[in-house]
């Protein structure tokens, strides 16, 4: 029986098998997203920061990673508001709602307000609130 088993292995279409497997496996961006979310839930901002940097190198259009990177700049001492602002602005250029909700805009609004950029702060905060209401209340 052992020889028959070996012959059957040669008949597997490896390309098709890989495609079938991909349907069940998360893509690499999803893997990073899960790892980053776990680091955040553990308040491990240094690890989240490193994972975001790694993810951005591999996936330059990964808005979620830019948004979380911005958030980590506000949670690692010393706080770096300039770098946070740069990362958050890049996040919303990449994806309109990189975290799914309006939190990116809330953070931007707070940073703009801190710089005295009142109009930009108001617009960002309004956009964040509108998104939050739409998601949570269907408004």
N, C-alpha and C positions, 0 to 999 in steps of 0.2 A: 503494500500500500504506500510506502514512503516515496517511491519514484513518481507515482501518479500525482501526489501532492506537489512535488517540485515542478512538474510540467504545467500544472494549473496556474502556478504563480506567474509564469511567463505570459499568460493571457490577460493579465490585468492591464487596463489602459491607465497608465500612471497619470497622464494629463487630465483625464476625465475624473480620476479619483481625487486629485488635488482640488479640482473645481467643486466637486461634491463636498469635500471636507470644508472648504472655505464657507459654505453655506451655514455650517454649524459652529464655526470658530469666529470669535470677534476679530475685527480688523485691528491692526496695530494701534490706530488712533484710539479705538475703544479701550484697548488694554491700557494705554497711557491715561486715558480719562479715568478709568477705574482706579489705577494706582494713585493718581493725583487726588481723587476724591477721598481715598482711604487715608492718605497722608494728612489732608485737611481735617478729616473727622477726628484724627488723633492729635490735631494741632501741631503736627510736625511740619512747620513752615519751611524749614531748611530742606527737608526731603522733597516737599512739594515744589519748592523753587528749583531744585536740581532736576526733577522730573520734567517740569515745564520747559526748562532750557533745552534738555535733551529732545523733548517732543518737538519743539519749535525748529530745531536744526533738521530733524527728519521731515517735518510737515510744516513748512513755512506759512501755510494758510490755516493753521489750527487755532481759530479764534479763542476757543475754550482755554488753551494753554496760555495765550497772551493775557486773557482776563485774570486767570488765577495767578500768573506771574505778577501782575499789577497788585493784586490783593496781598501776595506774600511780601512785596516791597513795603507794604503798610504794616506788616506784622513781624518783621525781623528787625532787630535793633542793630544799628541806628535806622530809623524809618527813613526811607528815601522817596519822598513825594514826587520828585522830578521823574525818576525811573518808573514809578507807579503810573504816573500820568502818561508817559510815553507808551508803556505796555498796554494800558487800558484803551488809549486812543487807537493803537494798532489793532486791538481786539475787535473794536466796533467797525473798523474799516474792513476787516477780514470777514466778520459775520455780524449781522445786525444785532442779534441777541446771543452772544457767545456762551452765556451761562444758561440760556433758555428763558430766564426771567429778566427782570429789569435791574438786577443788582449792579451790573457793570456801570449803568448810567447813574445809579445812586452814588457809587464811589467817585465817578467823574464829577458829578455835581458837587460833592463835598470838597474835592480837590480844587475845582474851579472857584468855589466860594472862598476857600482859603487863600486863593491868589487874588481875590477881589474881582474876579471875572463873573459878575453877577448875572448878566444875561445868559451866558453859556451855562452857568450853574443852574439857573431856572429851567432852561430848555432841557438839560440833561435830566434833572430831577423829575420834570413833568413826564418825560419819555419813560423813565423808570417806573413811575407811579402808574402810568397808563398801561404799561405792559403787565405790571403786577396785578392790576384790577382785571385786565382781560383774562389772564391765566386763572386767577382765583375766583372771579365772580362772573366771568363771561361778559363783562361790560364792554 
